[in-house]
């Protein structure tokens, strides 16, 4: 099997002035438009530069290749979603089950916002799926969910907690992606979130009840 070509995903330089920041913003806005219009396979730096109204040389001052642009768009989406989810998981005023329900509902709503861009970015993932930066972002998300499971199910074994975190995170991502592609109404999205949350909480309660004298997941 041919090894995947390594590409640089890091920006060449960070904008230091307002004019440079605006240019980077224009590049990213143009990139999002080109990606949604042309798709990942026809996405090129030349098309992005043309859409942004700049030369390809100016674009290359900040991004070494198209993968770096796409990864920047993806990173901003990951960061926005991550802040939302982590803020809800960290809300100690709510029991774990209520936090999980809030996370699922917020995540599904988020997936359905700007669904066209999110689906286009999903198609672009193979371009940088194996990069170290991609693995680091995904690992950070898994670690936060695993920390939540330590709080929600402290008495089950570490391996079971890791598995529970991965199952919930992977299932939530897959279901959310499917919902975003279906064009459902906001009310139906919320109903799907409630049903998915019920499923997660019931399974986590089953894990909890496997131990003697273990109470159900708090808030379920």
Number of C-alpha atoms within 10 A of each C-alpha: 3 4 5 10 9 11 15 15 21 16 17 14 11 12 15 8 9 9 10 13 13 12 19 21 13 18 25 18 16 18 24 23 16 22 25 16 14 14 18 20 10 11 20 18 23 15 17 26 21 14 16 22 13 15 13 15 12 13 21 16 14 20 24 18 18 22 22 20 25 24 23 17 18 19 15 11 15 15 13 12 16 17 11 15 21 15 12 19 22 14 12 9 8 15 16 23 22 19 21 25 23 18 21 26 20 17 21 23 18 18 23 23 12 10 18 17 20 22 19 18 21 13 14 20 16 12 19 21 12 14 17 11 16 16 12 11 14 11 11 12 16 17 14 16 22 20 16 20 21 16 13 21 23 13 13 17 10 14 8 13 24 17 13 20 20 16 13 21 16 13 14 20 16 11 15 23 19 15 21 21 14 11 12 13 11 12 9 12 21 17 13 19 25 16 13 20 23 16 13 21 22 16 15 21 20 13 19 20 15 10 11 7 8 14 11 18 21 14 13 16
